[in-house]
Amino acid sequence: MDYVMRSVRAEEWPLARQLRLDALQDPAAPVAFLDSYEAAVARPDAFWQDRTAAAAEGGDVRQFVAESPEGEWVGTVTVLIERPEDDVRFGEPAEVNQGHLVGVFVRPEVRGAGVTDALFRVAVDWAWSLSAPRLERVRLYVHENNPRAAAFYRRFGFVPSGQRMPVPGPVPGPVPGPVPGQGPGPVPGQGPGTGTGERREWELEYVIERG
């Protein structure tokens, strides 16, 4: 594999923007990202400049990319540093200093070629290398309807923590009513009461603890 795994540079914001837009047009985007192509494409250049500079230079965010020999970016993952005293971005509040992997994307044509493994290895190794703060674990969230991603995370070494968070935004829609012959109790994963509420989708937390 001739791809190089490295951090982004601030001046590369046009490439970072394009890779994000490509990711948001992937068929798996609805269950992989809490963002939309329509929202992202409308953001001004200043947004992408600030975002990329923070991910290149900031101590609490680091974006890694996989670059081909021809200079094409074929994948990315970002590490967020979370401390117990920090404001919560998404998920359960941090109980220890931890990394949080977000924005995972690998182009379809290189999936299965080791790029995702290499990106995760450089991201997790960077997280473990920090001394201020020293991280005790790395986590990520995966949508309950994204089994392919969940299978990769398990193979890499992440394990479910048992924590889950509702997907932000409106509840998708109605669920079936009560099952004939059964009582009106709640249906697991659905609205309360009679079972005529709405189906809630979930993001599941996976973690790697420091060894």
C-alpha positions in Angstrom: 0.0 0.0 0.0 1.6 3.3 -1.2 -0.8 5.6 0.6 0.6 8.1 3.1 -1.2 8.8 6.4 -0.6 12.3 7.7 -2.2 15.3 9.4 -3.9 18.0 7.3 -2.3 21.4 6.8 -4.2 24.7 7.2 -3.8 25.8 3.6 -5.3 22.5 2.4 -8.8 23.6 3.3 -10.2 23.3 -0.3 -9.2 19.6 -0.3 -10.7 19.1 3.2 -13.9 20.7 2.0 -14.1 18.6 -1.1 -13.5 15.3 0.8 -16.2 16.2 3.3 -18.7 17.0 0.5 -17.8 13.7 -1.2 -18.3 11.8 2.0 -21.7 13.4 2.5 -22.8 12.1 -0.9 -21.8 8.5 -0.1 -24.8 6.1 0.1 -24.0 5.4 3.7 -23.9 9.1 4.7 -27.4 9.2 6.3 -26.2 6.7 9.0 -22.6 7.8 9.1 -22.7 11.6 9.6 -24.8 14.0 11.6 -24.6 16.5 8.7 -26.0 16.8 5.2 -24.5 17.7 1.8 -27.0 20.5 1.4 -25.9 22.2 4.7 -22.2 21.6 4.1 -22.0 22.9 0.5 -23.7 26.2 1.6 -21.1 27.0 4.2 -18.7 29.9 3.4 -15.0 29.4 2.7 -14.2 31.0 6.1 -15.9 28.0 7.8 -13.7 25.5 6.0 -10.6 27.6 6.5 -11.2 27.8 10.3 -12.2 24.2 10.5 -9.1 22.9 8.7 -6.7 25.3 10.6 -8.1 24.0 13.9 -7.7 20.4 12.8 -4.1 21.0 11.7 -2.8 23.1 14.5 -5.1 22.8 17.5 -4.2 20.7 20.5 -7.7 19.4 20.9 -8.5 18.4 17.3 -6.4 16.6 14.8 -7.6 15.5 11.3 -5.7 12.7 9.5 -6.0 11.9 5.8 -4.9 9.1 3.5 -3.1 10.5 0.5 -2.3 8.6 -2.7 1.0 8.8 -4.6 -0.8 11.2 -7.0 -1.8 13.5 -4.1 -5.5 12.5 -4.0 -7.1 12.3 -0.6 -8.9 8.9 -0.3 -9.8 8.8 3.3 -10.0 10.8 6.6 -10.6 10.5 10.3 -10.6 13.2 13.0 -9.7 12.9 16.7 -11.4 15.2 19.2 -9.9 15.4 22.7 -12.5 15.4 25.5 -12.0 16.1 29.2 -14.5 15.8 32.0 -14.7 19.5 32.4 -15.4 20.2 28.7 -18.7 21.0 27.2 -20.3 18.0 25.7 -20.2 17.9 21.8 -22.1 14.6 21.4 -22.6 11.5 23.5 -22.2 10.9 27.2 -20.1 13.4 29.1 -16.5 12.3 29.4 -15.6 10.7 32.8 -11.9 10.6 32.0 -9.6 12.3 29.4 -10.4 10.6 26.1 -10.2 10.7 22.4 -13.3 10.7 20.2 -13.0 9.6 16.6 -15.4 11.4 14.2 -15.8 12.1 10.5 -14.7 8.7 9.3 -14.7 8.3 5.5 -12.8 6.2 3.0 -13.5 6.3 -0.8 -15.3 3.2 -2.1 -12.5 2.4 -4.6 -9.9 1.8 -1.8 -12.1 0.1 0.8 -10.7 -3.3 1.7 -7.2 -2.2 0.7 -6.0 -1.4 4.2 -6.5 2.3 4.1 -9.1 2.4 6.9 -6.9 0.3 9.2 -3.9 2.5 8.5 -6.0 5.7 9.2 -7.3 4.3 12.4 -3.9 3.1 13.5 -2.3 6.6 13.0 -5.3 8.3 14.7 -5.3 6.0 17.8 -1.5 6.0 18.1 -1.6 9.8 18.1 -4.2 9.8 20.8 -2.1 7.4 23.0 1.0 9.5 22.4 -0.4 12.6 24.1 0.9 13.4 27.6 -1.1 16.6 28.3 -3.7 15.4 28.7 -2.9 11.7 28.9 -5.9 9.8 27.4 -7.4 6.8 29.1 -9.6 5.6 26.3 -10.7 6.4 22.7 -14.3 6.2 21.7 -16.6 6.6 18.7 -20.3 6.2 17.9 -21.8 4.1 15.2 -25.4 4.1 14.0 -27.4 1.0 14.8 -28.1 0.6 11.1 -24.5 0.7 10.0 -23.4 -2.9 10.6 -20.5 -2.8 8.2 -18.8 0.0 10.1 -19.6 -1.7 13.4 -17.9 -4.9 12.1 -14.7 -3.0 11.2 -14.6 -1.2 14.6 -14.9 -4.6 16.4 -12.2 -6.1 14.3 -9.9 -3.2 15.0 -10.4 -3.6 18.7 -13.2 -1.4 19.7 -15.9 -3.0 21.9 -19.5 -1.8 22.7 -19.6 0.1 26.0 -23.3 -0.4 26.5 -24.0 3.3 26.2 -26.2 4.7 23.4 -27.5 8.1 22.4 -30.6 9.0 20.4 -29.7 10.3 16.9 -30.2 14.1 17.0 -33.1 15.6 15.0 -36.8 14.6 14.6 -37.9 11.1 15.2 -38.2 9.4 11.8 -41.9 8.4 11.9 -44.6 6.2 13.3 -44.2 2.6 14.4 -46.8 -0.1 14.3 -49.6 -0.2 16.8 -50.1 -2.8 19.6 -49.8 -6.4 18.6 -53.2 -8.1 18.8 -53.6 -10.2 21.9 -50.8 -8.4 23.8 -51.1 -5.7 26.4 -50.5 -2.0 25.8 -47.0 -1.9 27.2 -44.1 -0.1 25.6 -42.2 -1.7 22.7 -38.4 -1.7 23.2 -36.8 1.1 21.1 -40.2 2.7 20.4 -42.2 5.4 22.0 -43.7 5.0 25.4 -47.2 3.8 26.3 -49.3 1.9 23.8 -46.6 1.3 21.2 -48.2 3.9 18.8 -45.4 6.4 19.4 -42.4 6.9 17.2 -39.3 4.9 16.4 -36.2 6.4 17.9 -32.8 5.6 16.1 -29.7 5.2 18.2 -26.0 5.8 18.0 -24.0 3.1 19.9 -20.8 3.9 21.7 -17.7 1.7 21.0 -14.5 2.2 23.0 -10.8 1.1 23.3 -9.3 1.4 26.8 -5.7 2.2 27.3 -3.9 -1.1 27.9 
